[in-house]
Amino acid sequence: MTKEEFLARMRQDEEYSPGWQAIDDAFEALYPGQQPAHFGTLLAKRAMLGGDEYLDGFSVYSSPKGYKHLVTYGMTVLYADEDAFGGEWNGWGYEMTIKLREKDAQSCVWAMDMLSNLARYTYKTGRFFQPDQYIKGNGHSLHLGTDSLITALLLVSDTEAEPQTSVYGKTEFIQLVGITEAELQAIAGDSGNIPRLIGRMRADGNPDLVTDMARTISYF
């Protein structure tokens, strides 16, 4: 699409959202015809209106493999934006995902709060995330108010969602994987333990690196 065609489309279609469509396209390929549960953030709290919410929302898909697959909307440019046209990367270049062993979409709200906090961190500090990084917690369950050994996060490329390219550039999907404190210490002490941890998770029947807050074993 040329710049002129892009501008014409902007003028003709008030709902034109190429960045949003790129996310939907990636997940439509995974879950054909599925209507996800969508959770929008409060408009009044969004950063563009002076608030501290940098995401527009989240979609929650139900995988036939038995887990919920969440994706953010807002780390990339979602709507019509002339200044974003023709970039190599769209916005920060990625949206965040997480796969949860939860019974329904409503049970995933705690993870949405966590993703919002991570988005806020990136927008305010300019520090973005990449695969093979880890995020320390405070030693307590990622799901506040619950008792779980899962206290930190490992970042990987989403095991299923394929990168997309729109008129704004490339969008990748970075998956957050819940890990234990012992696993965190192992990878913090030796980055070579990251592929070992991933390999052990997959070998134990978790090829898509689903976060199970009820997990009671540690792989290190």
N, CA, C and O of each residue as an XYZ file, in Angstrom:
880
protein
N       0.847     -1.190      0.000
C       0.000      0.000      0.000
C       0.890      1.250      0.000
O       1.813      1.370      0.805
N       0.593      2.172     -0.918
C       1.347      3.423     -0.961
C       0.856      4.384      0.117
O      -0.209      4.187      0.702
N       1.648      5.429      0.372
C       1.238      6.427      1.359
C      -0.066      7.094      0.931
O      -0.926      7.374      1.766
N      -0.212      7.347     -0.357
C      -1.432      7.980     -0.854
C      -2.637      7.073     -0.664
O      -3.712      7.539     -0.285
N      -2.469      5.794     -0.921
C      -3.565      4.843     -0.708
C      -3.921      4.749      0.772
O      -5.093      4.650      1.135
N      -2.903      4.781      1.612
C      -3.126      4.739      3.053
C      -3.933      5.952      3.511
O      -4.887      5.809      4.276
N      -3.557      7.142      3.048
C      -4.254      8.360      3.456
C      -5.688      8.362      2.945
O      -6.598      8.832      3.627
N      -5.885      7.833      1.738
C      -7.238      7.752      1.194
C      -8.094      6.811      2.033
O      -9.262      7.095      2.296
N      -7.512      5.693      2.452
C      -8.237      4.739      3.291
C      -8.592      5.383      4.638
O      -9.686      5.176      5.162
N      -7.669      6.153      5.183
C      -7.940      6.848      6.443
C      -9.133      7.782      6.316
O      -9.978      7.856      7.208
N      -9.189      8.497      5.194
C     -10.277      9.458      5.000
C     -11.621      8.767      4.797
O     -12.663      9.271      5.216
N     -11.582      7.609      4.148
C     -12.819      6.916      3.773
C     -13.386      6.041      4.889
O     -14.590      5.791      4.934
N     -12.522      5.579      5.784
C     -12.950      4.600      6.790
C     -12.550      5.073      8.180
O     -11.381      4.986      8.555
N     -13.514      5.574      8.944
C     -13.230      6.077     10.290
C     -12.803      4.976     11.250
O     -12.203      5.262     12.287
N     -13.100      3.729     10.926
C     -12.759      2.613     11.802
C     -11.505      1.867     11.356
O     -11.194      0.795     11.877
N     -10.802      2.428     10.410
C      -9.599      1.787      9.891
C      -8.570      1.618     11.009
O      -8.127      2.598     11.607
N      -8.196      0.371     11.283
C      -7.291      0.045     12.399
C      -6.329     -1.053     11.971
O      -6.477     -2.201     12.391
N      -5.348     -0.720     11.146
C      -4.459     -1.765     10.620
C      -3.637     -2.486     11.664
O      -3.357     -3.675     11.515
N      -3.242     -1.788     12.725
C      -2.470     -2.451     13.776
C      -3.305     -3.452     14.543
O      -2.842     -4.551     14.850
N      -4.536     -3.076     14.852
C      -5.470     -3.983     15.527
C      -5.740     -5.194     14.643
O      -5.776     -6.329     15.119
N      -5.931     -4.939     13.348
C      -6.230     -6.028     12.421
C      -5.086     -7.028     12.344
O      -5.321     -8.226     12.190
N      -3.851     -6.549     12.449
C      -2.704     -7.455     12.391
C      -2.736     -8.439     13.558
O      -2.418     -9.616     13.393
N      -3.122     -7.951     14.739
C      -3.234     -8.832     15.899
C      -4.351     -9.847     15.680
O      -4.172    -11.045     15.902
N      -5.497     -9.353     15.243
C      -6.628    -10.252     14.997
C      -6.287    -11.303     13.943
O      -6.698    -12.458     14.064
N      -5.543    -10.912     12.917
C      -5.176    -11.861     11.858
C      -4.327    -13.000     12.410
O      -4.513    -14.157     12.033
N      -3.399    -12.674     13.299
C      -2.530    -13.707     13.873
C      -3.343    -14.717     14.665
O      -3.064    -15.915     14.618
N      -4.349    -14.243     15.395
C      -5.122    -15.139     16.252
C      -6.266    -15.813     15.503
O      -6.718    -16.888     15.898
N      -6.732    -15.195     14.436
C      -7.715    -15.864     13.588
C      -7.077    -17.088     12.932
O      -7.741    -18.104     12.729
N      -5.797    -16.989     12.603
C      -5.094    -18.132     12.021
C      -4.999    -19.284     13.016
O      -4.992    -20.449     12.618
N      -4.925    -18.966     14.305
C      -4.840    -20.004     15.337
C      -6.206    -20.549     15.719
O      -6.363    -21.745     15.964
N      -7.196    -19.658     15.766
C      -8.531    -20.018     16.269
C      -9.591    -19.576     15.260
O     -10.348    -18.643     15.530
N      -9.653    -20.232     14.110
C     -10.545    -19.784     13.032
C     -12.005    -19.677     13.483
O     -12.572    -20.621     14.035
N     -12.588    -18.520     13.238
C     -14.004    -18.316     13.514
C     -14.355    -18.087     14.969
O     -15.519    -17.843     15.288
N     -13.373    -18.161     15.868
C     -13.674    -17.990     17.294
C     -13.838    -16.514     17.643
O     -13.029    -15.681     17.235
N     -14.867    -16.200     18.385
C     -15.053    -14.856     18.912
C     -14.471    -14.826     20.326
O     -15.036    -15.436     21.234
N     -13.368    -14.138     20.525
C     -12.746    -14.152     21.852
C     -13.544    -13.310     22.841
O     -14.352    -12.467     22.450
N     -13.306    -13.550     24.113
C     -13.805    -12.646     25.143
C     -12.876    -11.434     25.132
O     -11.663    -11.579     25.278
N     -13.445    -10.237     24.957
C     -12.602     -9.045     24.895
C     -12.871     -8.169     26.106
O     -14.019     -7.931     26.480
N     -11.798     -7.698     26.705
C     -11.866     -6.832     27.879
C     -11.215     -5.502     27.524
O      -9.997     -5.431     27.366
N     -12.017     -4.447     27.398
C     -11.478     -3.134     27.115
C     -11.109     -2.413     28.401
O     -11.755     -2.594     29.433
N     -10.078     -1.606     28.333
C      -9.714     -0.793     29.496
C     -10.602      0.448     29.532
O     -11.182      0.829     28.516
N     -10.705      1.069     30.686
C     -11.554      2.248     30.840
C     -10.971      3.421     30.056
O      -9.809      3.788     30.229
N     -11.798      3.998     29.195
C     -11.331      5.092     28.339
C     -10.776      6.250     29.165
O      -9.749      6.828     28.811
N     -11.442      6.587     30.247
C     -11.023      7.734     31.052
C      -9.658      7.535     31.697
O      -9.003      8.506     32.079
N      -9.217      6.261     31.823
C      -7.937      5.983     32.468
C      -6.780      5.850     31.478
O      -5.633      5.658     31.882
N      -7.082      5.952     30.186
C      -6.027      5.751     29.196
C      -5.076      6.933     29.146
O      -5.459      8.073     29.408
N      -3.838      6.641     28.808
C      -2.775      7.640     28.852
C      -3.064      8.830     27.935
O      -2.697      9.960     28.256
N      -3.712      8.588     26.810
C      -3.980      9.689     25.880
C      -4.924     10.727     26.481
O      -5.018     11.851     25.987
N      -5.620     10.346     27.547
C      -6.522     11.272     28.233
C      -5.978     11.672     29.600
O      -6.702     12.209     30.438
N      -4.706     11.407     29.809
C      -4.071     11.825     31.041
C      -3.975     10.762     32.120
O      -3.460     11.024     33.207
N      -4.466      9.563     31.827
C      -4.406      8.476     32.799
C      -3.111      7.696     32.704
O      -2.162      8.117     32.041
N      -3.081      6.541     33.380
C      -1.854      5.731     33.370
C      -2.099      4.341     32.811
O      -1.365      3.405     33.128
N      -3.125      4.198     31.980
C      -3.399      2.921     31.316
C      -2.957      3.044     29.854
O      -3.474      3.869     29.100
N      -1.988      2.201     29.474
C      -1.407      2.307     28.138
C      -1.923      1.258     27.169
O      -1.561      1.274     25.993
N      -2.753      0.357     27.637
C      -3.343     -0.658     26.775
C      -4.813     -0.338     26.515
O      -5.510      0.198     27.377
N      -5.265     -0.676     25.313
C      -6.682     -0.487     24.984
C      -7.521     -1.678     25.425
O      -8.730     -1.552     25.622
N      -6.881     -2.835     25.579
C      -7.640     -3.988     26.024
C      -6.908     -5.294     25.816
O      -5.714     -5.333     25.516
N      -7.666     -6.362     25.986
C      -7.137     -7.729     25.920
C      -8.182     -8.624     25.273
O      -9.383     -8.420     25.455
N      -7.726     -9.609     24.524
C      -8.610    -10.667     24.053
C      -8.178    -11.983     24.675
O      -6.989    -12.238     24.866
N      -9.162    -12.811     24.986
C      -8.905    -14.113     25.597
C      -9.512    -15.184     24.703
O     -10.728    -15.245     24.524
N      -8.667    -16.012     24.155
C      -9.105    -17.106     23.284
C      -9.062    -18.416     24.061
O      -8.244    -18.594     24.964
N      -9.943    -19.314     23.697
C      -9.976    -20.650     24.312
C      -9.304    -21.628     23.371
O      -9.823    -21.929     22.296
N      -8.145    -22.122     23.780
C      -7.429    -23.078     22.950
C      -8.088    -24.450     23.034
O      -8.513    -24.856     24.116
N      -8.183    -25.170     21.925
C      -8.680    -26.551     21.977
C      -7.759    -27.467     22.773
O      -8.118    -28.603     23.084
N      -6.566    -26.965     23.101
C      -5.631    -27.740     23.912
C      -5.898    -27.592     25.410
O      -5.221    -28.207     26.234
N      -6.903    -26.762     25.756
C      -7.319    -26.709     27.149
C      -6.819    -25.541     27.976
O      -6.804    -25.621     29.204
N      -6.414    -24.465     27.337
C      -5.968    -23.301     28.101
C      -6.511    -22.014     27.478
O      -7.055    -22.022     26.374
N      -6.351    -20.922     28.203
C      -6.753    -19.611     27.717
C      -5.517    -18.893     27.181
O      -4.448    -18.935     27.788
N      -5.679    -18.245     26.052
C      -4.578    -17.577     25.363
C      -4.897    -16.084     25.306
O      -5.779    -15.664     24.557
N      -4.184    -15.288     26.092
C      -4.430    -13.853     26.176
C      -3.472    -13.088     25.280
O      -2.326    -13.493     25.086
N      -3.960    -11.962     24.730
C      -3.110    -11.072     23.955
C      -3.487     -9.630     24.275
O      -4.661     -9.315     24.468
N      -2.487     -8.762     24.329
C      -2.714     -7.348     24.599
C      -2.971     -6.577     23.302
O      -2.638     -7.027     22.205
N      -3.570     -5.408     23.470
C      -3.733     -4.445     22.380
C      -3.238     -3.097     22.886
O      -3.872     -2.481     23.743
N      -2.113     -2.640     22.362
C      -1.643     -1.324     22.749
C      -0.146     -1.131     22.819
O       0.321      0.000     22.960
N       0.624     -2.210     22.724
C       2.075     -2.051     22.629
C       2.466     -1.635     21.207
O       3.575     -1.152     20.975
N       1.560     -1.825     20.281
C       1.745     -1.381     18.904
C       0.714     -0.301     18.589
O      -0.243     -0.109     19.339
N       0.915      0.402     17.474
C      -0.051      1.402     17.012
C      -1.244      0.653     16.432
O      -1.090     -0.150     15.512
N      -2.417      0.912     16.962
C      -3.602      0.143     16.583
C      -4.425      0.824     15.502
O      -4.925      0.162     14.593
N      -4.573      2.146     15.592
C      -5.537      2.868     14.764
C      -4.844      3.656     13.656
O      -3.620      3.622     13.522
N      -5.646      4.367     12.866
C      -5.110      5.160     11.764
C      -4.168      6.231     12.300
O      -4.550      7.040     13.146
N      -2.941      6.231     11.804
C      -1.922      7.152     12.303
C      -0.912      7.396     11.183
O      -0.097      6.529     10.868
N      -0.976      8.575     10.594
C      -0.112      8.890      9.457
C       1.363      8.799      9.827
O       2.180      8.338      9.030
N       1.701      9.238     11.031
C       3.108      9.249     11.439
C       3.704      7.848     11.571
O       4.920      7.678     11.478
N       2.844      6.837     11.789
C       3.334      5.474     11.977
C       3.533      4.726     10.655
O       4.115      3.642     10.635
N       3.057      5.295      9.576
C       3.112      4.597      8.285
C       4.554      4.334      7.851
O       5.419      5.206      7.937
N       4.786      3.108      7.384
C       6.055      2.774      6.753
C       7.208      2.457      7.683
O       8.357      2.416      7.243
N       6.932      2.231      8.957
C       8.008      1.914      9.883
C       8.488      0.475      9.735
O       7.814     -0.365      9.139
N       9.675      0.209     10.294
C      10.184     -1.166     10.293
C       9.463     -1.996     11.347
O       9.115     -3.153     11.112
N       9.243     -1.387     12.518
C       8.535     -2.029     13.622
C       7.324     -1.184     13.985
O       7.383      0.046     13.961
N       6.238     -1.844     14.318
C       5.042     -1.133     14.739
C       5.136     -0.841     16.236
O       5.151     -1.763     17.052
N       5.198      0.439     16.593
C       5.285      0.800     18.004
C       6.506      0.183     18.666
O       7.633      0.346     18.198
N       6.265     -0.528     19.765
C       7.355     -1.219     20.451
C       7.754     -2.505     19.733
O       8.739     -3.145     20.100
N       6.994     -2.878     18.720
C       7.344     -4.037     17.907
C       6.736     -5.346     18.353
O       6.980     -6.387     17.743
N       5.934     -5.304     19.428
C       5.362     -6.553     19.929
C       4.097     -6.280     20.730
O       3.868     -5.175     21.222
N       3.291     -7.319     20.843
C       2.225     -7.384     21.835
C       2.563     -8.531     22.774
O       3.256     -9.473     22.388
N       2.079     -8.451     23.993
C       2.354     -9.481     24.992
C       1.244    -10.530     25.014
O       0.072    -10.215     24.810
N       1.627    -11.761     25.261
C       0.669    -12.855     25.403
C       0.998    -13.654     26.658
O       2.105    -13.575     27.192
N       0.037    -14.408     27.109
C       0.259    -15.385     28.172
C      -0.779    -16.478     28.014
O      -1.924    -16.205     27.655
N      -0.387    -17.709     28.278
C      -1.288    -18.859     28.208
C      -1.518    -19.359     29.621
O      -0.569    -19.661     30.345
N      -2.772    -19.445     30.006
C      -3.109    -19.760     31.389
C      -3.978    -21.002     31.498
O      -4.887    -21.220     30.697
N      -3.684    -21.789     32.483
C      -4.515    -22.955     32.803
C      -5.642    -22.467     33.725
O      -5.671    -22.778     34.916
N      -6.562    -21.698     33.143
C      -7.690    -21.152     33.880
C      -8.985    -21.671     33.268
O      -9.017    -22.051     32.098
N     -10.066    -21.688     34.071
C     -11.316    -22.301     33.631
C     -12.124    -21.411     32.701
O     -12.864    -21.916     31.857
N     -11.997    -20.089     32.839
C     -12.774    -19.189     31.996
C     -12.038    -17.856     31.873
O     -11.050    -17.610     32.565
N     -12.539    -17.004     30.978
C     -11.878    -15.730     30.710
C     -11.845    -14.830     31.935
O     -10.848    -14.149     32.177
N     -12.925    -14.820     32.711
C     -12.985    -13.963     33.886
C     -11.894    -14.303     34.897
O     -11.410    -13.433     35.621
N     -11.522    -15.555     34.935
C     -10.475    -15.986     35.871
C      -9.090    -15.494     35.462
O      -8.120    -15.677     36.198
N      -8.999    -14.871     34.291
C      -7.708    -14.375     33.786
C      -7.495    -12.890     34.056
O      -6.467    -12.335     33.668
N      -8.446    -12.245     34.713
C      -8.356    -10.793     34.914
C      -7.095    -10.404     35.680
O      -6.504     -9.359     35.410
N      -6.680    -11.232     36.628
C      -5.461    -10.908     37.390
C      -4.256    -10.764     36.464
O      -3.387     -9.922     36.693
N      -4.209    -11.589     35.421
C      -3.094    -11.524     34.476
C      -3.175    -10.260     33.626
O      -2.147     -9.705     33.238
N      -4.386     -9.804     33.337
C      -4.547     -8.547     32.596
C      -3.984     -7.385     33.396
O      -3.331     -6.501     32.842
N      -4.236     -7.385     34.694
C      -3.672     -6.343     35.554
C      -2.145     -6.383     35.506
O      -1.492     -5.340     35.465
N      -1.586     -7.576     35.512
C      -0.138     -7.729     35.442
C       0.405     -7.210     34.113
O       1.426     -6.522     34.086
N      -0.265     -7.533     33.022
C       0.156     -7.077     31.704
C       0.062     -5.558     31.597
O       0.919     -4.921     30.983
N      -0.975     -4.980     32.194
C      -1.103     -3.515     32.202
C       0.069     -2.872     32.913
O       0.589     -1.852     32.461
N       0.490     -3.463     34.028
C       1.628     -2.932     34.771
C       2.919     -3.010     33.958
O       3.745     -2.100     34.010
N       3.089     -4.093     33.212
C       4.285     -4.241     32.386
C       4.277     -3.248     31.226
O       5.319     -2.699     30.867
N       3.101     -3.019     30.641
C       2.991     -2.022     29.579
C       3.325     -0.636     30.114
O       4.024      0.136     29.458
N       2.826     -0.322     31.301
C       3.089      0.975     31.933
C       4.586      1.162     32.171
O       5.132      2.244     31.955
N       5.229      0.109     32.610
C       6.675      0.146     32.840
C       7.420      0.501     31.555
O       8.314      1.347     31.565
N       7.053     -0.139     30.459
C       7.733      0.110     29.188
C       7.493      1.524     28.697
O       8.434      2.213     28.301
N       6.256      1.960     28.719
C       5.954      3.300     28.215
C       6.603      4.393     29.066
O       6.999      5.431     28.536
N       6.713      4.176     30.351
C       7.266      5.217     31.224
C       8.785      5.218     31.282
O       9.397      6.264     31.497
N       9.398      4.054     31.093
C      10.856      3.973     31.199
C      11.554      3.858     29.850
O      12.749      4.134     29.737
N      10.798      3.446     28.817
C      11.400      3.217     27.513
C      12.129      1.891     27.418
O      12.803      1.616     26.426
N      11.997      1.068     28.449
C      12.650     -0.246     28.450
C      11.662     -1.303     27.990
O      10.656     -1.565     28.649
N      11.958     -1.894     26.870
C      11.050     -2.878     26.296
C      11.550     -4.289     26.557
O      12.675     -4.493     27.015
N      10.696     -5.254     26.260
C      11.006     -6.648     26.552
C      11.380     -7.410     25.286
O      10.979     -7.056     24.178
N      12.158     -8.463     25.488
C      12.585     -9.334     24.401
C      12.588    -10.782     24.879
O      12.689    -11.035     26.080
N      12.479    -11.738     23.954
C      12.590    -13.150     24.344
C      13.922    -13.422     25.034
O      14.923    -12.759     24.767
N      13.914    -14.411     25.926
C      15.067    -14.847     26.706
C      15.438    -13.863     27.819
O      16.529    -13.944     28.383
N      14.533    -12.940     28.132
C      14.685    -12.132     29.331
C      13.819    -12.737     30.433
O      13.016    -13.637     30.186
N      13.995    -12.232     31.639
C      13.141    -12.670     32.734
C      12.723    -11.448     33.544
O      13.396    -10.417     33.525
N      11.628    -11.574     34.242
C      11.104    -10.490     35.077
C      10.968    -11.012     36.496
O      10.217    -11.952     36.758
N      11.701    -10.391     37.402
C      11.625    -10.796     38.797
C      10.318    -10.310     39.423
O       9.801     -9.255     39.055
N       9.798    -11.072     40.353
C       8.671    -10.629     41.145
C       9.158    -10.201     42.521
O      10.303     -9.782     42.689
N       8.284    -10.312     43.486
C       8.661     -9.967     44.863
C       8.744    -11.205     45.751
O       8.730    -11.112     46.979
N       8.831    -12.366     45.102
C       8.917    -13.613     45.849
C       7.576    -14.221     46.189
O       7.503    -15.317     46.746
N       6.498    -13.500     45.849
C       5.149    -13.988     46.129
C       4.449    -14.366     44.832
O       4.935    -14.043     43.748
N       3.332    -15.036     44.933
C       2.563    -15.464     43.774
C       2.283    -14.309     42.811
O       1.959    -13.201     43.239
N       2.410    -14.572     41.517
C       2.056    -13.562     40.523
C       0.597    -13.140     40.658
O       0.243    -11.987     40.410
N      -0.237    -14.087     41.052
C      -1.662    -13.800     41.262
C      -1.817    -13.372     42.713
O      -1.859    -14.200     43.623
N      -1.899    -12.074     42.908
C      -1.948    -11.536     44.261
C      -3.111    -12.118     45.046
O      -4.224    -12.250     44.537
N      -2.834    -12.460     46.287
C      -3.868    -13.000     47.152
C      -4.044    -14.497     47.055
O      -4.902    -15.062     47.734
N      -3.253    -15.153     46.226
C      -3.321    -16.608     46.107
C      -1.976    -17.207     46.496
O      -0.953    -16.522     46.506
N      -1.996    -18.474     46.808
C      -0.791    -19.190     47.202
C      -0.306    -20.006     46.020
O      -0.951    -20.977     45.625
N       0.823    -19.620     45.454
C       1.353    -20.318     44.290
C       2.866    -20.234     44.297
O       3.435    -19.255     44.781
N       3.523    -21.260     43.761
C       4.974    -21.238     43.619
C       5.430    -20.389     42.438
O       6.621    -20.113     42.295
N       4.488    -19.972     41.591
C       4.834    -19.204     40.399
C       4.974    -17.737     40.790
O       3.987    -17.060     41.078
N       6.227    -17.256     40.797
C       6.520    -15.929     41.344
C       7.200    -14.976     40.364
O       7.352    -13.793     40.670
N       7.608    -15.463     39.200
C       8.363    -14.640     38.259
C       7.990    -15.042     36.833
O       7.171    -15.935     36.618
N       8.609    -14.362     35.862
C       8.247    -14.586     34.461
C       9.480    -14.778     33.592
O      10.497    -14.108     33.771
N       9.369    -15.697     32.658
C      10.344    -15.877     31.590
C       9.678    -15.427     30.297
O       8.496    -15.699     30.086
N      10.418    -14.741     29.429
C       9.860    -14.256     28.176
C      10.376    -15.091     27.015
O      11.573    -15.360     26.908
N       9.458    -15.494     26.150
C       9.800    -16.273     24.958
C       8.977    -15.744     23.789
O       7.998    -15.026     23.994
N       9.360    -16.090     22.582
C       8.489    -15.830     21.440
C       7.278    -16.736     21.574
O       7.415    -17.921     21.877
N       6.089    -16.181     21.350
C       4.890    -16.994     21.472
C       5.055    -18.271     20.653
O       5.472    -18.232     19.495
N       4.725    -19.395     21.267
C       4.962    -20.687     20.623
C       4.031    -20.943     19.453
O       4.245    -21.884     18.689
N       2.991    -20.114     19.298
C       2.013    -20.353     18.233
C       1.729    -19.131     17.367
O       1.639    -19.255     16.146
N       1.586    -17.949     17.973
C       1.192    -16.752     17.225
C       2.337    -16.269     16.340
O       3.429    -15.976     16.828
N       2.081    -16.190     15.050
C       3.114    -15.812     14.090
C       3.239    -14.294     13.987
O       2.236    -13.587     14.073
N       4.463    -13.782     13.803
C       4.649    -12.342     13.585
C       3.834    -11.861     12.389
O       3.613    -12.605     11.433
N       3.396    -10.622     12.457
C       2.590    -10.021     11.401
C       3.262     -8.738     10.915
O       4.023     -8.102     11.645
N       2.967     -8.377      9.676
C       3.463     -7.125      9.114
C       2.293     -6.326      8.574
O       1.510     -6.823      7.765
N       2.179     -5.085      9.025
C       1.126     -4.184      8.552
C       1.791     -2.953      7.935
O       3.014     -2.907      7.799
N       0.995     -1.970      7.566
C       1.540     -0.733      6.998
C       2.400      0.017      8.012
O       3.135      0.933      7.643
N       2.313     -0.364      9.286
C       3.104      0.276     10.334
C       4.392     -0.474     10.647
O       5.209      0.003     11.434
N       4.583     -1.643     10.039
C       5.776     -2.417     10.302
C       5.450     -3.747     10.960
O       4.311     -4.213     10.929
N       6.470     -4.345     11.554
C       6.364     -5.699     12.080
C       5.822     -5.728     13.504
O       6.174     -4.891     14.335
N       4.960     -6.704     13.771
C       4.457     -6.975     15.114
C       4.784     -8.407     15.479
O       4.372     -9.337     14.785
N       5.528     -8.595     16.568
C       5.787     -9.927     17.095
C       4.954    -10.139     18.349
O       4.321     -9.210     18.851
N       4.958    -11.367     18.850
C       4.179    -11.699     20.043
C       5.114    -12.330     21.061
O       5.671    -13.404     20.832
N       5.279    -11.647     22.191
C       6.157    -12.120     23.253
C       5.299    -12.756     24.333
O       4.421    -12.115     24.909
N       5.570    -14.029     24.596
C       4.785    -14.799     25.562
C       5.457    -14.772     26.929
O       6.660    -15.002     27.048
N       4.669    -14.491     27.946
C       5.137    -14.521     29.326
C       4.861    -15.910     29.895
O       3.758    -16.440     29.760
N       5.863    -16.484     30.522
C       5.755    -17.839     31.068
C       6.049    -17.779     32.563
O       7.130    -17.350     32.967
N       5.096    -18.205     33.383
C       5.285    -18.188     34.820
C       6.306    -19.216     35.275
O       6.271    -20.371     34.850
N       7.229    -18.783     36.157
C       8.263    -19.687     36.662
C       8.361    -19.559     38.184
O       7.858    -18.603     38.773
N       9.013    -20.530     38.801
C       9.177    -20.538     40.254
C      10.397    -19.710     40.657
O      11.205    -19.316     39.816
N      10.509    -19.457     41.953
C      11.645    -18.696     42.447
C      12.950    -19.450     42.225
O      13.973    -18.842     41.910
N      12.921    -20.770     42.388
C      14.127    -21.571     42.152
C      14.542    -21.519     40.681
O      15.730    -21.452     40.367
N      13.567    -21.549     39.796
C      13.860    -21.456     38.363
C      14.422    -20.083     38.024
O      15.347    -19.962     37.222
N      13.853    -19.044     38.644
C      14.363    -17.688     38.434
C      15.826    -17.599     38.832
O      16.641    -17.063     38.082
N      16.166    -18.116     39.997
C      17.542    -18.048     40.469
C      18.483    -18.815     39.539
O      19.627    -18.412     39.330
N      17.993    -19.912     38.990
C      18.826    -20.721     38.089
C      19.146    -19.971     36.808
O      20.286    -19.999     36.344
N      18.158    -19.303     36.229
C      18.409    -18.599     34.963
C      19.098    -17.256     35.198
O      19.828    -16.774     34.332
N      18.869    -16.650     36.369
C      19.563    -15.402     36.682
C      21.052    -15.656     36.883
O      21.881    -14.804     36.561
N      21.386    -16.819     37.411
C      22.774    -17.160     37.645
C      23.502    -17.674     36.425
O      24.731    -17.622     36.366
N      22.759    -18.171     35.448
C      23.366    -18.751     34.246
C      22.335    -18.710     33.123
O      21.371    -19.475     33.136
N      22.534    -17.822     32.153
C      21.570    -17.690     31.063
C      21.460    -18.969     30.240
O      20.472    -19.172     29.533
N      22.465    -19.826     30.330
C      22.399    -21.109     29.642
C      21.306    -22.006     30.179
O      20.915    -22.980     29.536
N      20.811    -21.674     31.364
C      19.725    -22.461     31.943
C      18.361    -22.121     31.334
O      17.388    -22.841     31.556
N      18.287    -21.025     30.566
C      17.009    -20.676     29.939
C      16.563    -21.764     28.956
O      15.449    -22.270     29.089
N      17.392    -22.142     27.975
C      16.955    -23.219     27.089
C      16.768    -24.548     27.818
O      15.940    -25.365     27.415
N      17.526    -24.767     28.882
C      17.354    -25.999     29.664
C      15.981    -26.000     30.336
O      15.285    -27.015     30.333
N      15.600    -24.870     30.906
C      14.295    -24.778     31.554
C      13.168    -24.983     30.556
O      12.220    -25.722     30.820
N      13.275    -24.327     29.411
C      12.245    -24.482     28.385
C      12.162    -25.936     27.934
O      11.072    -26.482     27.764
N      13.309    -26.548     27.744
C      13.327    -27.948     27.322
C      12.692    -28.868     28.345
O      11.977    -29.801     27.978
N      12.939    -28.621     29.618
C      12.361    -29.466     30.668
C      10.845    -29.272     30.757
O      10.110    -30.234     30.977
N      10.381    -28.047     30.589
C       8.937    -27.806     30.588
C       8.268    -28.558     29.441
O       7.238    -29.208     29.620
N       8.865    -28.457     28.281
C       8.271    -29.116     27.114
C       8.315    -30.631     27.250
O       7.370    -31.322     26.869
N       9.398    -31.139     27.786
C       9.529    -32.582     27.954
C       8.538    -33.126     28.969
O       8.223    -34.316     28.964
N       8.045    -32.246     29.845
C       7.091    -32.658     30.871
C       5.646    -32.458     30.414
O       4.739    -32.338     31.238
N       5.443    -32.425     29.115
C       4.087    -32.354     28.574
C       3.518    -30.960     28.439
O       2.300    -30.784     28.443
N       4.392    -29.957     28.317
C       3.930    -28.579     28.186
C       4.619    -27.898     26.999
O       5.391    -26.959     27.193
N       4.351    -28.357     25.778
C       5.053    -27.828     24.603
C       4.762    -26.360     24.324
O       5.587    -25.672     23.722
N       3.602    -25.872     24.751
C       3.242    -24.475     24.489
C       3.535    -23.551     25.658
O       3.142    -22.384     25.647
N       4.225    -24.072     26.671
C       4.688    -23.270     27.806
C       3.534    -22.523     28.485
O       3.590    -21.314     28.711
N       2.503    -23.280     28.794
C       1.340    -22.741     29.480
C       1.686    -22.487     30.945
O       2.344    -23.305     31.588
N       1.239    -21.356     31.462
C       1.443    -21.038     32.875
C       0.332    -21.677     33.700
O      -0.849    -21.385     33.513
N       0.727    -22.540     34.602
C      -0.216    -23.199     35.504
C       0.103    -22.739     36.919
O       1.097    -23.158     37.511
N      -0.750    -21.875     37.453
C      -0.498    -21.333     38.793
C      -0.584    -22.389     39.869
O      -0.174    -22.149     41.005
N      -1.113    -23.562     39.533
C      -1.206    -24.664     40.504
C       0.005    -25.592     40.427
O       0.049    -26.601     41.132
N       0.980    -25.272     39.591
C       2.165    -26.126     39.463
C       2.907    -26.198     40.784
O       3.161    -25.173     41.417
N       3.256    -27.403     41.200
C       3.915    -27.596     42.497
C       5.336    -28.134     42.370
O       6.020    -28.319     43.377
N       5.785    -28.387     41.148
C       7.145    -28.860     40.959
C       7.982    -27.728     40.346
O       7.453    -26.824     39.699
N       9.275    -27.800     40.562
C      10.201    -26.843     39.976
C      11.215    -27.624     39.154
O      11.640    -28.711     39.548
N      11.600    -27.069     38.016
C      12.500    -27.786     37.107
C      13.981    -27.514     37.412
O      14.866    -28.027     36.727
N      14.234    -26.714     38.430
C      15.609    -26.521     38.941
C      15.567    -26.548     40.458
O      16.603    -26.406     41.107
